Amino acid sequence: MNSLSVNTKYTIGILGWMSLYAIILIASITAIQHQNLQGAWLYVVAVAPAFPIGGTIFVFHRHLEKVDEYVRAQLTKRFITATGLMLFICTAWGFLENGANVHHFSLYLIYPLFWFCFGVSSIFYGKST
């Protein structure tokens, strides 16, 4: 019998993937800055930090499957609201870039923006765990 709670498993999973993300990010930045990477290797090293992000999405999805119906509904509402808010912000910013010549928003910041939006959505959809 496994004694770890669903929330503990989620936390361990997220911490594991985000630790791997930090390690790969630092390694890829270092390699790009200090090595003369070219061709396919440059692309592989540049995109490598994105793969652990996929792991965090998998952990979140697995977490949704393990929690009860109420928590699942709350988390799903938050996820949908955060996605909609993020899409709105990114679209609005894109129009500002094109029409008002504002500073370019780097796409790698969309992931942290999503989780910020998820946190904001938590204001509207109460405590889930």
C-alpha positions, -999 to +999 in steps of 0.1 A: +000+000+000+013+034-010+013+059+019+019+090-001-012+113-006-023+124-040-011+160-032+023+147-021+027+127-053+018+158-073+042+180-054+070+154-058+063+151-095+062+189-101+094+194-081+112+166-100+102+180-134+110+216-125+143+206-110+151+188-143+139+219-161+163+242-142+192+218-148+185+215-185+179+253-188+212+262-172+231+235-192+215+247-225+222+284-218+258+275-209+263+253-240+248+279-263+270+307-248+303+288-245+302+262-273+301+268-310+269+248-316+256+247-351+230+230-371+208+203-356+227+204-322+220+241-317+182+234-323+182+203-300+200+222-272+179+253-276+146+234-274+157+209-246+143+230-217+108+227-231+107+189-226+104+190-188+075+214-192+057+185-209+064+164-178+048+190-156+017+189-178+016+151-176+019+153-138-010+178-136-031+156-159-023+125-138-032+145-106-066+154-122-073+117-126-065+109-090-085+135-071-122+134-063-149+149-085-152+182-067-115+189-067-113+178-104-141+202-113-125+231-094-091+224-110-106+220-145-125+254-141-092+270-131-073+254-160-099+266-185-101+300-170-064+303-170-061+292-206-087+317-217-071+345-197-037+336-211-051+335-247-067+369-242-035+384-228-013+370-255-037+380-283-041+415-269-003+418-266+002+407-301-022+434-313-002+459-292+031+447-308+016+451-343-003+483-338+014+502-310+049+490-314+052+478-278+081+455-267+080+419-280+067+393-255+090+363-256+071+331-262+090+311-235+072+333-209+038+319-218+042+289-195+049+310-164+021+334-176-003+304-177+005+294-141+001+331-130-033+331-147-041+298-130-033+314-096-055+344-105-083+320-115-080+304-080-095+336-066-127+329-085-128+291-079-121+287-042-100+262-024-097+228-041-075+207-019 
